[in-house]
Amino acid sequence: MARPGRGRSITALFSGPSGTGKTLSAEVLAHDLNLDLYRVDLSSTVSKYIGETEKNLRKIFDAADQGGCVLLFDEADSVFGKRGEVRDSNDRYANTQVNYLLQRLETFNGLALLTTNLESSMDVAFMRRLAFVVNFRAPQAPERERLWRGAFPAALDTSGVEFARLAAADVSGGNIRSVAMNAVFMSVARCVPLDQALVEEALHLEFRKLGRLVL
């Protein structure tokens, strides 16, 4: 029997580098459960005005309890980061907001998923309250090759693409999807076939976007 005041909440943290499929996995879980996925933007939920954050969170959880959905809190470390010493009223209020969110998570009758790129920055007291912590690692070369092969439309001729060579580039699944999409757009815009040179050009553009050196 559940303890009084507690819901049937299951709270899980998806931790790992950006682009490794944390949000996608949340979408797959919601689909398999035949539930809607409600993505909560914590940056727009948290307010500097006293009482407003709690009011916003109350609306979210009340609606989720009534409608039956999966709640997804992206970048949870922005709220559940390690709390330091309370130095002033602002720190005290921030801790009050976090405590309220923790309380609502515990009484929520559903599945709540949180994602973070920085598990080491998460508050220890919060981590103890999680039912599951799932670590997402960056794909290795054989996995990257499969991701490259599946990134392009099935009807597209990819005979000119060297997937094994592309797999040597240390990029995440999200980056691979972005590169593949850009390469297809470039192919259509230039009225040229998709080939290795075009995909590598799109890959170099992705490296520049990430601020990484192009080898």
N, C-alpha and C positions, 0 to 999 in steps of 0.2 A: 504494500500500500504506500502511495506517495505521501511524503511528509506534508503536513498542513502548510498552505501558503505557497507550495511549489507546483509548477506546471509539469507537463511532460516534455520539457524542452530537451533537445539534443543540440549542443553547441560544438562546432568543430572549427578548427583553425587550419587553413590551407597556407602553408609557408613555402616560399621559394623565390628564385629570381624572377624578374619580370619576363613575361612571354612564355612561361613554362606550362600554361594551361589551367591556372587556378580558377579563373572566372569561367572558362569553358567547362570545366568539370562541375562547377556549380550549376550551370545551365543543363548539363547532361543529367545530373541528379534530379533536378526539378522536373525535367521531361520524363524520366523513368518513374517518378512518383506521381506523374500526372497532376502536377501542381504548378501554379504560376510562380515565377521568380521575381521578387521585389528587391530591386537594388537600391540600397540606402546610401545617399551621398552624405556622409557624416560632416563634411565641411560646410554644407548648407543647413544641416540640422542643428549643429552646435551654435549657440548664440551667446553674445557677450552680455545680454540682458538677463537679469536674474529671473528664473522661472520659465523663460522662453524655451530653453533646451528641453526641459522636462515635459513641457506642453507639446512640443514637436514629437518627442519620442513616444509620449502617451498615445498620440494620434496614430503613429505608425504601428505600434504593437497592438492597439485595440482593433485596428483595421485588419491586421494580419491574423489575430486570434479569431475574428469573425469570418474572414474570407477564406482562411486556410491557404497558406502560401509558404514558400521558402524565403527567408530573409537573408540577403547578402550584404555584408558590410565590407566594402573594399577599403584597403589601406588602413586596417584597424589600428596599426601602430600609431597613427596620428592622434588617436584618442586614448588607446590603452598602452601608451608608452610608459616607461619606468617613471614613477612619481617620486619627486624629490621632497625635500623638507618644505613644509608649509611656511612660507616667509611672509605672506600678506594675505589680504582678503581675496585676491584674484586666484592664488593657489588653492585656497580653501574652497572657493566656489568651483574651480575646475575639478577638484577631487569629489565634490558633491555630485557633479554631473556624471562622472564616471561611475560612482557608486549607484546612482539611480539607473544607469544603463545596465549595470551588472544585475541589479535587482530585477529589472524587467526581462532580461535574458533568462534568468532562472525561473521565472513564473510564466514564460512564454510557452504556449501549447503547440509547439512545432519545431521545425528544423531551422537553426540559425547558423549561417556560415560566415566566417570572417577570413579575410586574406591579408597577408603581409609579405613584404619583400625583406623585412628585417626582424626576424624572430628574436634575435638577441636583444632588441630594444623593447620587447614587450614586458609589461609589468608582471612580476613573478606571482603576485596574489591573483591576478587575472588568469594566468596560465594554469593555476591549480584548479580553476573552476571549469576548465574545458573537458569535454568528454573525449575528444579525439584531437590529435595534432597530426596532420598529414604533410609530409615534406615532399615538395616537388623539386627535383634536381634538373639541371640543364641536360639536354639530350646529348648522347655520345654519337660518334660518327655513324655507326650502323643505324641508329634511330633517326639521325638527321637525314640520312639517305632515304629512308621510308617517308619521312615528312616531306622531303623535296618531291618525291614521286607522287605523293597524294595532294600536293599543293596546287597543281594545274588541273583545269577542267578535263574530264575524261575524254571528251571529243576532240581535244586539241592535239595536234601532231607535235610530240616532244622528242622525236627521233634525233634531233640535232642537239639535245641537251645531255651533258655528261653529269649524271646525278652523283656518281661516286666522287667525282672531282669537286662538285659543289659541297658535298658532305664534309669535306676537309675544313670548311669555314666554320669557326666556332660561333654559331648564332642560335638563338632560341627558336622554338616553333612559331611564335608570334612574328618574329623577324622574317622567317622563311615565308610565311603566308603573305606578308607585306611585299617582299621582294618578288614573289611569283605574280602577285596582282599587278605590280608596277611593270614587270616585264611583259605581261600580256597586253596591258594598255599601250606600252611603247611599240609593241609589235603591230597592233591594230592602227595606231596613229601614223606609223611610218609605212604601213602596207608592206611589211617584210615578214618572212617566216620567223617563228620563234627559234632561236638557236643559243648555243652556249655563250657567245659573245654578248648577246642582248641581256641574258640573265646575269652575267657577270657585271655588266654595266649597271643594272638595277641593284645588284648586291653592293657595288661600290658606293652608290648613292645612299643606300641604307647605312653603310659604315659611317659615312660622313654625317648623316642625321644623328647617329649614336655618338658622334665625337670620337670615333675610333680610327686608327691608322689604316689606310688601304694598302694591303700588301701586294 
